[in-house]
Amino acid sequence: MNFNSFPNEVLCSIFDYLQWKDRQRVSLVCRRWNAIINSDHYLRGQKLVLYNYNKAKFFSGVEVELLNRQKNIAFYSNAMFDTEELLDTIGRSFSGGSAMVRSLSLFLRSEHRLARLVVDNIPNLRHLTELKISANEGLTNGVLIDSASLEKLNISFYQSSVCQLVTPRLHTLHLTVRYPSEMELIGTISAQLVELKVSFISKDHVAKLFRCDFRSLKTLNISLKNDKYIAYSVSPVHLRPLEREAIFAQTIVGLETLRIVDICNIFDIDFLKMFAYAKSLKALTINYFKLVSEVSELINGFKGLEYLNLEGCQRMDDSKRLQLPCLQTLVMPYKQLSLFSATQLDTLTTLYYNNTTKDQTLLIKKIAATFTNLSFLCLQHFDNELDRNALLHLNLLTKLRVLVIENMSVSSSVFENCPTVPQLQRLVTDTIVSEVSMLDMIPARFPSLQTLVISNCFLYLILEDSGKHYTTFDELRRQMPCCRISTKDSTIFTNTAKQS
């Protein structure tokens, strides 16, 4: 249609009509959506997520009654798009004292009325137990969180924002430390915390952690992230005598879980030695450290350790042995070629293992000889393809119930050369690349399989002729009627078609 031939007044009428039709369609959608989310059949256990970014104003139609009923709410807000409708709905809901919200998340792009409105009304939220605040810009007037019911708090401020807490029941704090004020916040409430997760953006604040009183702490998670403030720093974190106060050693004796992640290799052995007093430790994670002899000795000092994660660490000296009589779960260091002594790890039931050797024929045989009670085995991050003989002796793991293969290329014959394993109940292949013929032998090799997960896998087949047969996911389900099979995000590729 050529609109140039129409008079201006006709064009204006046409455009007015089209705009009216658009408004009608939008209004209809909003009314239908509003009727759904405000109905008695709405899933109240789900999270209600409200956006007001740009033109995606997904809070339209939300009523006070809906906010009052929801137990899990998240606000994604931009100061440029605050509206009186949203502010009025939140104000009437949260200030009335009848809101049932237990978990509340605020993702704020800048300081604006929504943040202040929600935070100021927190004392009225009598059921609130979890709160998360993430703000891109500074809240210049500071933040006062006053709640008699709050138990878990997660804070991440990208600009300096002083935060004060009046939270007598708070026991879990997740905090991103960028400024001195955040370390001062930890110091004010450290004695009441049971769990602390702290992510440092600068190494300059780490030493202050050892001045805190952690008398009630059971779980401590410390990470030093790769950021512009420390990316070019090469000096490790050294602790002056002032930081070696006896109060820290006394207050961590009850610590049960410790996780230290140092992607930038800033922490030194003196930093780790500060935790040698945690004699009640049951779970230890040390990632991206050099496993020098002093670190090995420190680990062996935790005799009650049940879980040990050494992911990302440079491999341990072959002459060193773990002497942990209670160890049940082990995540091996990267490129660890040797295995530990069987007499020291016979309690182990769960193993995460990676390998760099090309000849994997004796891999499982060595694992079976070392970890005699293994019921869960995860093979991951192999530098070379998981070859056709890698599972040759899998039947030697007589107590194995779960096998996971993830993040690698896998030979299509890996199950063809595998013996029958009647005791295996769960098989997981996650993020692997292989030929689709890998599926052919699964029903025969694992007859008692109850769960098969094929997640995010790329299975390919190059057809030499149109008559060649290959096992499809549906056919696999027909062959294993008693097994629950999931093929989420996995695809079979051929030269003519794909099956997802």
HELIX and SHEET records of a PDB file:
HELIX    1   1 PHE A    3  SER A    5  5                                   3    
HELIX    2   2 ASN A    8  ILE A   37  1                                  30    
HELIX    3   3 VAL A   64  ARG A   69  1                                   6    
HELIX    4   4 ALA A   79  PHE A   81  5                                   3    
HELIX    5   5 GLU A   84  PHE A   94  1                                  11    
HELIX    6   6 ARG A  113  ASP A  120  1                                   8    
HELIX    7   7 ILE A  122  ASN A  124  5                                   3    
HELIX    8   8 PRO A  180  ILE A  189  1                                  10    
HELIX    9   9 SER A  190  GLN A  192  5                                   3    
HELIX   10  10 LYS A  203  ARG A  211  5                                   9    
HELIX   11  11 PRO A  241  GLU A  243  5                                   3    
HELIX   12  12 ALA A  246  THR A  251  1                                   6    
HELIX   13  13 ILE A  269  LYS A  273  1                                   5    
HELIX   14  14 SER A  293  ASN A  300  1                                   8    
HELIX   15  15 ALA A  342  GLN A  344  5                                   3    
HELIX   16  16 LEU A  363  THR A  370  1                                   8    
HELIX   17  17 LEU A  394  LEU A  396  5                                   3    
HELIX   18  18 VAL A  436  LEU A  439  5                                   4    
HELIX   19  19 ILE A  442  ARG A  445  1                                   4    
HELIX   20  20 PHE A  473  GLN A  479  1                                   7    
SHEET    1   A19 ALA A  56  LYS A  57  0                                        
SHEET    2   A19 LEU A  48  TYR A  53 -1                                        
SHEET    3   A19 ASN A  72  SER A  77  1                                        
SHEET    4   A19 SER A 103  LEU A 108  1                                        
SHEET    5   A19 GLU A 130  ALA A 135  1                                        
SHEET    6   A19 LYS A 152  PHE A 157  1                                        
SHEET    7   A19 THR A 172  VAL A 177  1                                        
SHEET    8   A19 GLU A 195  PHE A 200  1                                        
SHEET    9   A19 THR A 219  LEU A 224  1                                        
SHEET   10   A19 THR A 257  ASP A 262  1                                        
SHEET   11   A19 ALA A 283  ASN A 287  1                                        
SHEET   12   A19 TYR A 307  ASN A 309  1                                        
SHEET   13   A19 THR A 329  VAL A 331  1                                        
SHEET   14   A19 THR A 350  TYR A 353  1                                        
SHEET   15   A19 PHE A 376  GLN A 380  1                                        
SHEET   16   A19 VAL A 402  SER A 409  1                                        
SHEET   17   A19 ARG A 426  GLU A 435  1                                        
SHEET   18   A19 THR A 451  SER A 455  1                                        
SHEET   19   A19 ARG A 484  SER A 486  1                                        
SHEET    1   B20 ALA A  56  LYS A  57  0                                        
SHEET    2   B20 LEU A  48  TYR A  53 -1                                        
SHEET    3   B20 ASN A  72  SER A  77  1                                        
SHEET    4   B20 SER A 103  LEU A 108  1                                        
SHEET    5   B20 GLU A 130  ALA A 135  1                                        
SHEET    6   B20 LYS A 152  PHE A 157  1                                        
SHEET    7   B20 THR A 172  VAL A 177  1                                        
SHEET    8   B20 GLU A 195  PHE A 200  1                                        
SHEET    9   B20 THR A 219  LEU A 224  1                                        
SHEET   10   B20 THR A 257  ASP A 262  1                                        
SHEET   11   B20 ALA A 283  ASN A 287  1                                        
SHEET   12   B20 TYR A 307  ASN A 309  1                                        
SHEET   13   B20 THR A 329  VAL A 331  1                                        
SHEET   14   B20 THR A 350  TYR A 353  1                                        
SHEET   15   B20 PHE A 376  GLN A 380  1                                        
SHEET   16   B20 VAL A 402  SER A 409  1                                        
SHEET   17   B20 ARG A 426  GLU A 435  1                                        
SHEET   18   B20 PHE A 458  TYR A 460  1                                        
SHEET   19   B20 THR A 491  PHE A 493  1                                        
SHEET   20   B20 LYS A 498  GLN A 499 -1                                        
SHEET    1   C 2 VAL A 143  ASP A 146  0                                        
SHEET    2   C 2 CYS A 163  VAL A 166  1                                        
END                                                                             
